[in-house]
Amino acid sequence: MAAAARLAARARPISRPNPGVATIIVKDGRVLSTGWTREGGRPHAEADALSRLKPGEAKGATFYVTLEPCAHKSNRGPACSDIISAEAPARVVIGQRDPDPRTAGKGIAKLEAAGIAVTTLEDEASYRSVAGFLIRQNKRRPYVTLKLAQSLDGCIALADGTSQWITGPEARAHCHAMRARHEAILVGGGTWRTDKPRLTVRLPGLEHRSPDRVILTRGVQPDGVRVINTPEQIAELDGVLHLYIEGGAATAASFLKADLVDELHLYQAPIVIGGDGLGALADLGLSDLSSAHGRWREAQSARLGSDRFTAYLRTRN
């Protein structure tokens, strides 16, 4: 399932408006086929994997699927639970149950009715691979990742606002790869007016993955950019399962205060700017330190050139 979850990254975000799902078909200890949700949401991962097999080749196999196979037919294709059942595999291992009421347990029921053993893991790897879809279904908003690039002493710019460049080329390339994995990218109105960021993906071969641009502002809407007035209005960003926030300090703080950040990406450069530098975050309104503890846990850490990247996940009950 962990391998399937990694494979699902290939579908993100080109599978929009559908979630990026992956399937691995295994038989007799050998991988028969793999698949993931293709551009525009079709074919689904299960159909994609089966398209590379001969009829009957998957009989008796085990399917590893990051999300419960869909149970509803549409004019774009058959239900995945039906096409899997027709292949008569021995077992289907599902990462996450689908909260969409059109499937929500019905896909599992169809598989079991066909005599197929079903195991549901609800594991972290598969959850993270489809978290944007699950958050959108359950909380009616995108999965939010906040990116901060700062010095060792927590600054994001010099006193005059100069911030190019805090981090090195490896960290900046990594950030562009993260942009390519999101449907939309957001900055505050001050950052938009001061820095005039392009907010595009500038990695060779991935330029077409540039996300939709969004500004948090009460000002005039620029051409080609979507505008929201409050952090809570991210719920109105139709077609966005994953939102990437790049600043500035007030915008980052506003999303943290609203508890709308699910993942925090911290890029830290081995430089010290000093007391005149601009801080990474505006006031969060904390009244005591106890409320700051236990909210984040480290999920990933890597060296990027001379910089350090760390990903933290919001701890929620």
ROVEXDO-485196 format. One line per field, with one value per residue (C-alpha): residue in one letter; x, y, z; residue number from 0. Coordinates in nm, 3 decimals. Layout:
<gudrens>
rest: c(A|...)
x: c(X|...)
y: c(Y|...)
z: c(Z|...)
nr: c(NUM|...)
</gudrens>
This chain:
<gudrens>
rest: c(M|A|A|A|A|R|L|A|A|R|A|R|P|I|S|R|P|N|P|G|V|A|T|I|I|V|K|D|G|R|V|L|S|T|G|W|T|R|E|G|G|R|P|H|A|E|A|D|A|L|S|R|L|K|P|G|E|A|K|G|A|T|F|Y|V|T|L|E|P|C|A|H|K|S|N|R|G|P|A|C|S|D|I|I|S|A|E|A|P|A|R|V|V|I|G|Q|R|D|P|D|P|R|T|A|G|K|G|I|A|K|L|E|A|A|G|I|A|V|T|T|L|E|D|E|A|S|Y|R|S|V|A|G|F|L|I|R|Q|N|K|R|R|P|Y|V|T|L|K|L|A|Q|S|L|D|G|C|I|A|L|A|D|G|T|S|Q|W|I|T|G|P|E|A|R|A|H|C|H|A|M|R|A|R|H|E|A|I|L|V|G|G|G|T|W|R|T|D|K|P|R|L|T|V|R|L|P|G|L|E|H|R|S|P|D|R|V|I|L|T|R|G|V|Q|P|D|G|V|R|V|I|N|T|P|E|Q|I|A|E|L|D|G|V|L|H|L|Y|I|E|G|G|A|A|T|A|A|S|F|L|K|A|D|L|V|D|E|L|H|L|Y|Q|A|P|I|V|I|G|G|D|G|L|G|A|L|A|D|L|G|L|S|D|L|S|S|A|H|G|R|W|R|E|A|Q|S|A|R|L|G|S|D|R|F|T|A|Y|L|R|T|R|N)
x: c(0.000|0.289|0.413|0.066|0.048|0.377|0.253|-0.059|0.160|0.178|-0.192|-0.170|-0.307|-0.379|-0.664|-0.875|-1.165|-1.122|-0.882|-0.544|-0.573|-0.330|-0.364|-0.108|-0.212|-0.005|-0.021|0.208|0.449|0.484|0.350|0.125|0.030|0.008|-0.219|-0.319|-0.598|-0.526|-0.562|-0.909|-1.007|-1.040|-0.964|-0.966|-0.665|-0.824|-0.929|-0.588|-0.408|-0.641|-0.597|-0.247|-0.361|-0.524|-0.881|-0.870|-0.506|-0.598|-0.805|-0.693|-0.472|-0.462|-0.550|-0.395|-0.606|-0.546|-0.918|-1.231|-1.328|-1.620|-1.966|-2.150|-2.159|-2.130|-2.130|-1.749|-1.703|-1.818|-1.798|-1.454|-1.605|-1.789|-1.486|-1.277|-1.549|-1.563|-1.193|-1.250|-0.944|-0.891|-0.851|-0.874|-0.677|-0.817|-0.626|-0.913|-1.290|-1.459|-1.679|-1.858|-2.221|-2.232|-1.974|-1.929|-1.914|-2.110|-1.791|-1.676|-2.020|-2.014|-1.673|-1.774|-2.099|-1.882|-1.698|-1.383|-1.202|-1.170|-0.927|-0.945|-0.627|-0.702|-0.323|-0.134|0.038|-0.285|-0.453|-0.187|-0.209|-0.582|-0.600|-0.711|-1.013|-1.099|-1.070|-1.283|-1.549|-1.550|-1.469|-1.577|-1.243|-0.905|-0.611|-0.388|-0.008|0.174|0.528|0.778|1.133|1.335|1.674|1.802|1.661|1.315|1.332|1.188|1.343|1.566|1.415|1.354|1.163|1.441|1.391|1.569|1.708|1.677|1.725|1.948|1.868|1.799|1.537|1.378|1.355|1.194|0.940|0.853|0.798|0.558|0.375|0.328|0.144|-0.125|-0.429|-0.395|-0.136|-0.217|-0.037|-0.156|-0.235|0.073|0.304|0.132|0.174|0.527|0.699|0.487|0.540|0.471|0.357|0.433|0.619|0.955|1.097|1.175|0.891|0.656|0.566|0.216|0.159|0.148|-0.137|-0.427|-0.332|-0.529|-0.485|-0.612|-0.711|-0.997|-0.855|-0.923|-0.906|-0.617|-0.673|-0.628|-0.622|-0.888|-0.951|-1.080|-1.137|-1.098|-0.917|-1.251|-1.343|-1.103|-1.414|-1.537|-1.237|-1.416|-1.201|-0.919|-0.828|-0.481|-0.397|-0.036|0.021|0.344|0.298|0.346|0.367|0.018|-0.144|0.041|-0.064|-0.426|-0.451|-0.278|-0.508|-0.809|-0.662|-0.686|-0.330|-0.295|0.072|0.362|0.667|0.966|1.271|1.552|1.869|2.195|2.202|2.132|1.961|1.921|1.666|1.585|1.471|1.107|0.962|0.806|0.477|0.262|0.104|-0.087|-0.264|-0.115|-0.177|0.025|0.279|0.077|-0.165|0.123|0.243|0.116|-0.019|0.245|0.447|0.740|0.662|0.965|1.308|1.570|1.884|1.847|2.189|2.290|1.929|1.706|1.350|1.108|0.741|0.509|0.155|-0.117|-0.217|-0.594|-0.822)
y: c(0.000|0.236|0.173|0.240|0.564|0.679|0.584|0.796|1.108|1.077|1.158|1.475|1.721|1.625|1.397|1.696|1.704|1.340|1.227|1.091|0.717|0.433|0.057|-0.223|-0.572|-0.858|-1.232|-1.512|-1.260|-1.067|-0.726|-0.779|-0.416|-0.071|0.222|0.566|0.813|0.984|1.343|1.484|1.199|0.915|0.636|0.558|0.383|0.037|0.062|0.202|-0.094|-0.349|-0.193|-0.342|-0.698|-0.965|-1.072|-1.316|-1.244|-1.084|-1.382|-1.486|-1.177|-0.918|-0.555|-0.282|0.034|0.358|0.450|0.236|0.146|0.355|0.198|0.434|0.430|0.751|0.855|0.866|0.502|0.197|0.152|0.027|-0.216|-0.380|-0.413|-0.554|-0.805|-0.919|-1.009|-1.239|-1.148|-1.329|-1.017|-0.638|-0.433|-0.080|0.207|0.444|0.422|0.664|0.920|1.015|0.903|0.755|0.495|0.512|0.140|0.037|-0.039|-0.273|-0.435|-0.507|-0.671|-0.887|-0.985|-1.114|-1.343|-1.128|-1.091|-0.723|-0.569|-0.198|-0.058|0.310|0.358|0.687|0.644|0.599|0.874|1.127|1.028|1.114|1.364|1.648|1.450|1.331|1.682|1.825|1.559|1.574|1.939|2.105|2.275|2.196|2.034|2.329|2.330|2.638|2.698|2.908|2.981|3.142|3.205|3.031|3.315|3.295|3.581|3.574|3.898|4.193|4.499|4.654|4.345|4.192|3.815|3.693|3.461|3.323|2.963|2.808|2.668|2.313|2.431|2.659|2.374|2.158|2.433|2.446|2.070|2.124|2.389|2.135|1.904|2.159|2.281|2.632|2.857|3.152|3.465|3.771|4.100|4.268|4.000|4.023|4.401|4.416|4.110|4.067|3.688|3.480|3.180|2.945|2.617|2.681|2.329|2.194|1.972|2.074|2.425|2.306|2.205|2.567|2.599|2.842|3.168|3.297|3.616|3.679|4.045|4.291|4.486|4.479|4.144|4.131|3.970|3.594|3.562|3.441|3.646|3.550|3.792|3.557|3.228|3.051|3.133|2.866|2.647|2.837|2.739|2.487|2.212|2.269|1.968|2.094|2.457|2.577|2.898|3.093|3.407|3.663|3.677|3.813|3.568|3.272|3.379|3.425|3.065|2.931|3.131|2.991|2.639|2.574|2.452|2.075|2.058|2.293|2.300|2.470|2.556|2.677|2.836|2.844|3.223|3.475|3.805|3.970|4.175|4.409|4.122|4.054|3.765|3.462|3.503|3.785|3.765|3.440|3.563|3.302|3.377|3.085|2.835|2.530|2.587|2.581|2.232|1.907|2.063|1.949|1.635|1.588|1.380|1.427|1.586|1.624|1.816|2.032|2.165|2.374|2.412|2.192|2.097|1.968|1.879|1.884|1.749|1.908|1.681|1.656|1.444)
z: c(0.000|0.068|-0.286|-0.424|-0.225|-0.377|-0.722|-0.668|-0.664|-1.045|-1.063|-0.856|-0.955|-1.319|-1.210|-1.104|-1.036|-0.929|-0.656|-0.757|-0.688|-0.762|-0.806|-0.794|-0.907|-0.764|-0.835|-0.720|-0.570|-0.894|-0.991|-1.292|-1.354|-1.203|-1.276|-1.158|-1.229|-1.557|-1.671|-1.623|-1.391|-1.644|-1.667|-1.297|-1.149|-1.151|-1.517|-1.607|-1.447|-1.606|-1.951|-1.964|-1.886|-2.097|-2.008|-1.714|-1.632|-1.298|-1.181|-0.834|-0.797|-0.519|-0.594|-0.378|-0.419|-0.228|-0.225|-0.220|-0.580|-0.698|-0.702|-0.934|-1.313|-1.510|-1.872|-1.846|-1.753|-1.557|-1.181|-1.076|-0.824|-1.118|-1.343|-1.060|-0.971|-1.334|-1.315|-1.011|-0.805|-0.476|-0.267|-0.273|-0.020|0.019|0.173|0.255|0.250|0.010|0.191|-0.134|-0.072|-0.423|-0.310|0.071|0.150|-0.159|-0.349|-0.073|-0.059|-0.433|-0.409|-0.114|-0.291|-0.575|-0.332|-0.311|0.021|0.116|0.364|0.456|0.611|0.689|0.697|0.699|0.361|0.169|0.372|0.281|-0.085|-0.104|0.185|-0.043|-0.157|0.195|0.343|0.061|0.117|0.498|0.572|0.246|0.191|0.031|0.207|0.298|0.296|0.428|0.304|0.500|0.381|0.657|0.811|1.123|1.332|1.176|0.925|0.572|0.444|0.525|0.688|0.344|0.229|0.019|0.017|-0.298|-0.209|0.144|0.031|-0.233|-0.579|-0.459|-0.209|-0.468|-0.718|-0.448|-0.384|-0.754|-0.748|-0.457|-0.658|-0.937|-0.693|-0.605|-0.793|-0.651|-0.489|-0.260|-0.140|0.045|-0.124|0.023|-0.115|-0.453|-0.473|-0.331|-0.480|-0.794|-0.781|-1.090|-0.879|-1.169|-1.198|-1.362|-1.380|-1.729|-1.844|-1.563|-1.671|-1.766|-1.402|-1.281|-1.028|-1.031|-0.861|-0.562|-0.358|-0.006|-0.024|-0.001|-0.291|-0.664|-0.837|-1.087|-1.425|-1.429|-1.052|-0.811|-0.498|-0.154|0.133|0.432|0.493|0.537|0.177|0.052|0.071|-0.236|-0.451|-0.671|-0.817|-0.567|-0.352|-0.251|-0.174|-0.137|0.061|0.014|0.222|0.351|0.728|0.790|0.548|0.700|1.049|0.945|0.821|1.131|1.360|1.171|1.217|0.843|0.788|0.754|0.660|0.725|0.494|0.653|0.442|0.666|0.530|0.732|0.750|1.027|0.940|1.278|1.469|1.182|0.961|0.882|1.082|0.914|1.099|1.230|1.575|1.633|1.944|2.177|2.543|2.685|2.556|2.657|2.371|2.122|2.216|2.069|1.749|1.500|1.435|1.201|0.893|0.671|0.676|0.402|0.318|0.006|-0.080|0.219|0.335|0.549|0.454|0.718|0.675|0.974|0.991|1.200|1.486|1.499|1.713)
nr: c(0|1|2|3|4|5|6|7|8|9|10|11|12|13|14|15|16|17|18|19|20|21|22|23|24|25|26|27|28|29|30|31|32|33|34|35|36|37|38|39|40|41|42|43|44|45|46|47|48|49|50|51|52|53|54|55|56|57|58|59|60|61|62|63|64|65|66|67|68|69|70|71|72|73|74|75|76|77|78|79|80|81|82|83|84|85|86|87|88|89|90|91|92|93|94|95|96|97|98|99|100|101|102|103|104|105|106|107|108|109|110|111|112|113|114|115|116|117|118|119|120|121|122|123|124|125|126|127|128|129|130|131|132|133|134|135|136|137|138|139|140|141|142|143|144|145|146|147|148|149|150|151|152|153|154|155|156|157|158|159|160|161|162|163|164|165|166|167|168|169|170|171|172|173|174|175|176|177|178|179|180|181|182|183|184|185|186|187|188|189|190|191|192|193|194|195|196|197|198|199|200|201|202|203|204|205|206|207|208|209|210|211|212|213|214|215|216|217|218|219|220|221|222|223|224|225|226|227|228|229|230|231|232|233|234|235|236|237|238|239|240|241|242|243|244|245|246|247|248|249|250|251|252|253|254|255|256|257|258|259|260|261|262|263|264|265|266|267|268|269|270|271|272|273|274|275|276|277|278|279|280|281|282|283|284|285|286|287|288|289|290|291|292|293|294|295|296|297|298|299|300|301|302|303|304|305|306|307|308|309|310|311|312|313|314|315|316)
</gudrens>
